[in-house]
Amino acid sequence: MRGVPDVSGDADPETGYDVRVDGTDTVIGGTSAVAPLWAALFARINASAGKSAGFVNPVLYPNAQACRDVTQGNNGDYAAQPGWDACTGLGSPNGNVLARLL
């Protein structure tokens, strides 16, 4: 079983991620911030394991503790709630737990 979105990260551009772009510090959120967050996490997991994690959905869904459940907030159409939801999926990554599972 699978839902969309599968996972999330801090997408709020006001509380997102501190970055430097062309020498200017700023805060970004949304897919442009969260996709690289997940990509970097998997790059580190792959490097540590010495192999590719591959398609992780079959591991993620039965092991929801690999994500921190997001229970507050909304994306304008859907609200976060306990468990999987259409706003935040399974939640944001718990990198240590995810690395152990993979």
Accessible surface in RSA format (square Angstrom, percent):
REM  Atomic radii and reference values for relative SASA: ProtOr
REM  Chains: A
REM  Algorithm: Lee & Richards
REM  Probe-radius: 1.40
REM  Slices: 20
REM RES _ NUM      All-atoms   Total-Side   Main-Chain    Non-polar    All polar
REM                ABS   REL    ABS   REL    ABS   REL    ABS   REL    ABS   REL
RES MET A   1   217.05 112.4 158.50 104.9  58.55 139.4 131.26 111.6  85.79 113.7
RES ARG A   2   149.68  62.8 114.50  58.4  35.18  83.8  37.87  51.8 111.81  67.8
RES GLY A   3    14.16  17.5   0.00   N/A  14.16  17.5  13.47  37.0   0.69   1.5
RES VAL A   4   120.03  79.0 103.28  93.5  16.75  40.4 103.36  89.8  16.67  45.2
RES PRO A   5    40.41  29.5  36.67  33.4   3.74  13.6  40.41  33.4   0.00   0.0
RES ASP A   6    22.76  15.9  18.60  18.5   4.16   9.8   6.80  16.0  15.97  15.9
RES VAL A   7    36.42  24.0  25.64  23.2  10.78  26.0  25.64  22.3  10.78  29.2
RES SER A   8    16.33  13.8  12.30  16.4   4.04   9.3  15.77  33.6   0.56   0.8
RES GLY A   9    13.59  16.8   0.00   N/A  13.59  16.8   2.67   7.3  10.93  24.5
RES ASP A  10    54.88  38.4  42.05  41.9  12.83  30.3  28.87  67.9  26.01  25.9
RES ALA A  11    53.26  49.0  43.28  66.8   9.98  22.7  43.57  61.4   9.69  25.7
RES ASP A  12    67.33  47.2  59.33  59.1   8.00  18.9  24.45  57.5  42.87  42.8
RES PRO A  13    88.27  64.3  81.90  74.7   6.38  23.2  81.91  67.6   6.36  39.5
RES GLU A  14   152.10  87.3 124.67  94.3  27.43  65.3  43.07  83.3 109.03  89.0
RES THR A  15    88.70  63.1  70.30  71.3  18.39  43.8  71.22  95.7  17.48  26.4
RES GLY A  16    17.63  21.7   0.00   N/A  17.63  21.7   0.00   0.0  17.63  39.5
RES TYR A  17    63.45  29.6  60.58  34.5   2.88   7.5  57.77  43.4   5.68   7.0
RES ASP A  18   126.85  88.9  98.29  97.8  28.56  67.5  35.16  82.7  91.69  91.4
RES VAL A  19    46.80  30.8  36.28  32.8  10.52  25.3  45.77  39.8   1.03   2.8
RES ARG A  20   163.98  68.9 132.94  67.8  31.04  73.9  46.52  63.6 117.46  71.2
RES VAL A  21    81.85  53.9  76.50  69.3   5.35  12.9  79.52  69.1   2.33   6.3
RES ASP A  22   147.85 103.6 103.86 103.4  43.99 104.0  43.13 101.5 104.72 104.4
RES GLY A  23    58.57  72.2   0.00   N/A  58.57  72.2  26.94  73.9  31.63  70.8
RES THR A  24    86.31  61.4  83.04  84.2   3.27   7.8  57.96  77.8  28.35  42.9
RES ASP A  25    98.80  69.2  75.67  75.3  23.14  54.7  35.31  83.1  63.50  63.3
RES THR A  26    56.69  40.3  45.34  46.0  11.35  27.1  28.18  37.9  28.51  43.1
RES VAL A  27    55.97  36.8  42.03  38.0  13.94  33.6  42.03  36.5  13.94  37.8
RES ILE A  28    58.40  33.2  56.92  42.4   1.47   3.6  58.40  42.1   0.00   0.0
RES GLY A  29    13.60  16.8   0.00   N/A  13.60  16.8   0.59   1.6  13.01  29.1
RES GLY A  30    21.75  26.8   0.00   N/A  21.75  26.8  21.75  59.7   0.00   0.0
RES THR A  31   113.62  80.8 102.77 104.2  10.85  25.9  68.89  92.5  44.73  67.6
RES SER A  32    90.68  76.6  70.26  93.8  20.42  47.0  39.20  83.5  51.48  72.1
RES ALA A  33     9.15   8.4   1.01   1.6   8.14  18.5   4.28   6.0   4.87  12.9
RES VAL A  34    18.79  12.4  18.79  17.0   0.00   0.0  18.79  16.3   0.00   0.0
RES ALA A  35    54.18  49.8  42.32  65.3  11.86  27.0  50.44  71.0   3.75   9.9
RES PRO A  36    71.65  52.2  63.56  57.9   8.09  29.4  68.81  56.8   2.84  17.6
RES LEU A  37    59.76  33.3  50.93  36.4   8.83  22.2  57.81  40.6   1.95   5.3
RES TRP A  38    21.09   8.5  21.04  10.2   0.05   0.1  21.09  11.2   0.00   0.0
RES ALA A  39    63.78  58.6  49.32  76.1  14.46  32.9  58.45  82.3   5.33  14.1
RES ALA A  40    56.07  51.6  48.66  75.1   7.41  16.8  55.40  78.0   0.67   1.8
RES LEU A  41    33.60  18.7  29.76  21.3   3.84   9.7  32.87  23.1   0.73   2.0
RES PHE A  42    38.52  19.3  38.52  23.9   0.00   0.0  38.52  23.4   0.00   0.0
RES ALA A  43    60.43  55.6  48.09  74.2  12.34  28.1  55.03  77.5   5.40  14.3
RES ARG A  44   184.72  77.6 176.72  90.1   8.00  19.1  58.01  79.3 126.71  76.8
RES ILE A  45    10.77   6.1   7.81   5.8   2.96   7.1  10.22   7.4   0.55   1.5
RES ASN A  46    44.44  30.6  42.23  40.8   2.21   5.3  15.09  36.3  29.35  28.4
RES ALA A  47    82.74  76.1  50.26  77.6  32.49  73.9  62.28  87.7  20.46  54.2
RES SER A  48   104.36  88.2  63.07  84.2  41.30  95.1  37.28  79.4  67.08  94.0
RES ALA A  49    53.35  49.1  18.58  28.7  34.77  79.1  29.74  41.9  23.61  62.6
RES GLY A  50    68.18  84.1   0.00   N/A  68.18  84.1  35.25  96.7  32.94  73.8
RES LYS A  51   134.01  65.4 120.38  73.9  13.62  32.4  81.01  72.9  53.00  56.5
RES SER A  52    83.37  70.4  59.88  79.9  23.48  54.1  43.11  91.8  40.26  56.4
RES ALA A  53    27.84  25.6   2.11   3.3  25.73  58.5   9.47  13.3  18.37  48.7
RES GLY A  54    51.61  63.6   0.00   N/A  51.61  63.6  35.27  96.8  16.34  36.6
RES PHE A  55   144.94  72.5 116.05  71.9  28.89  75.2 122.36  74.2  22.57  64.6
RES VAL A  56    17.74  11.7  16.50  14.9   1.24   3.0  16.76  14.6   0.98   2.7
RES ASN A  57    17.46  12.0  16.27  15.7   1.18   2.8   5.70  13.7  11.75  11.4
RES PRO A  58    85.86  62.6  63.23  57.6  22.64  82.3  74.70  61.7  11.17  69.4
RES VAL A  59    43.96  28.9  42.20  38.2   1.76   4.2  43.96  38.2   0.00   0.0
RES LEU A  60     4.09   2.3   4.01   2.9   0.08   0.2   4.01   2.8   0.08   0.2
RES TYR A  61    49.70  23.2  32.64  18.6  17.06  44.4  33.04  24.8  16.65  20.5
RES PRO A  62    99.78  72.7  60.42  55.1  39.36 143.1  73.01  60.3  26.77 166.4
RES ASN A  63    35.61  24.6  35.44  34.2   0.17   0.4   0.06   0.1  35.55  34.4
RES ALA A  64    51.69  47.5  45.33  70.0   6.36  14.5  45.97  64.7   5.72  15.2
RES GLN A  65   105.92  59.2  89.73  65.6  16.20  38.6  59.49 126.6  46.43  35.2
RES ALA A  66     0.01   0.0   0.01   0.0   0.00   0.0   0.01   0.0   0.00   0.0
RES CYS A  67     8.77   6.6   0.27   0.3   8.50  20.0   0.00   0.0   8.77   9.5
RES ARG A  68   134.77  56.6 129.27  65.9   5.51  13.1  58.55  80.0  76.23  46.2
RES ASP A  69    66.38  46.5  40.21  40.0  26.17  61.9  29.44  69.3  36.94  36.8
RES VAL A  70    45.58  30.0  42.09  38.1   3.49   8.4  45.58  39.6   0.00   0.0
RES THR A  71    65.80  46.8  50.08  50.8  15.73  37.5  24.69  33.2  41.11  62.2
RES GLN A  72   153.37  85.8 138.15 101.0  15.22  36.2  45.33  96.5 108.05  81.9
RES GLY A  73    47.16  58.2   0.00   N/A  47.16  58.2  34.40  94.4  12.76  28.6
RES ASN A  74   107.97  74.5  76.83  74.2  31.14  75.0  10.87  26.2  97.10  93.9
RES ASN A  75    84.44  58.2  50.20  48.5  34.24  82.4  38.23  92.0  46.21  44.7
RES GLY A  76    68.01  83.9   0.00   N/A  68.01  83.9  35.29  96.8  32.72  73.3
RES ASP A  77   124.73  87.4  90.27  89.9  34.45  81.5  18.23  42.9 106.50 106.2
RES TYR A  78   123.86  57.8 117.69  67.0   6.17  16.1  75.59  56.8  48.27  59.5
RES ALA A  79    65.79  60.5  52.70  81.3  13.08  29.8  52.70  74.2  13.08  34.7
RES ALA A  80    11.33  10.4   0.04   0.1  11.29  25.7   0.04   0.1  11.29  29.9
RES GLN A  81    97.79  54.7  96.70  70.7   1.09   2.6  17.10  36.4  80.69  61.2
RES PRO A  82   106.91  77.9  91.20  83.1  15.70  57.1  91.58  75.6  15.33  95.3
RES GLY A  83    39.80  49.1   0.00   N/A  39.80  49.1  37.43 102.7   2.37   5.3
RES TRP A  84   100.32  40.3  79.98  38.7  20.34  47.8  79.98  42.6  20.34  33.0
RES ASP A  85     3.46   2.4   1.81   1.8   1.65   3.9   3.46   8.2   0.00   0.0
RES ALA A  86    30.58  28.1  21.67  33.4   8.92  20.3  21.67  30.5   8.92  23.6
RES CYS A  87    20.28  15.3   6.17   6.9  14.12  33.2   0.00   0.0  20.28  21.9
RES THR A  88    13.46   9.6  13.46  13.6   0.00   0.0  13.46  18.1   0.00   0.0
RES GLY A  89     0.00   0.0   0.00   N/A   0.00   0.0   0.00   0.0   0.00   0.0
RES LEU A  90    14.91   8.3   9.18   6.6   5.73  14.4  10.36   7.3   4.55  12.2
RES GLY A  91     0.00   0.0   0.00   N/A   0.00   0.0   0.00   0.0   0.00   0.0
RES SER A  92    26.73  22.6  26.73  35.7   0.00   0.0  14.05  29.9  12.68  17.8
RES PRO A  93    17.79  13.0  12.55  11.4   5.23  19.0  12.55  10.4   5.23  32.5
RES ASN A  94    32.73  22.6  32.73  31.6   0.00   0.0   0.00   0.0  32.73  31.6
RES GLY A  95    21.93  27.0   0.00   N/A  21.93  27.0  13.75  37.7   8.17  18.3
RES ASN A  96   111.24  76.7 105.97 102.4   5.28  12.7  12.65  30.4  98.60  95.3
RES VAL A  97    26.65  17.5  26.61  24.1   0.04   0.1  26.61  23.1   0.04   0.1
RES LEU A  98     0.07   0.0   0.07   0.1   0.00   0.0   0.07   0.1   0.00   0.0
RES ALA A  99    46.21  42.5  32.87  50.7  13.34  30.3  33.18  46.7  13.03  34.5
RES ARG A 100   178.95  75.1 143.63  73.2  35.32  84.1  80.43 109.9  98.52  59.7
RES LEU A 101    64.57  36.0  36.10  25.8  28.47  71.6  39.35  27.6  25.22  67.9
RES LEU A 102    40.41  22.5   6.25   4.5  34.16  85.9  22.50  15.8  17.91  48.2
END  Absolute sums over single chains surface
CHAIN  1 A     6529.7       4881.8       1647.9       3713.8       2815.9
END  Absolute sums over all chains
TOTAL          6529.7       4881.8       1647.9       3713.8       2815.9
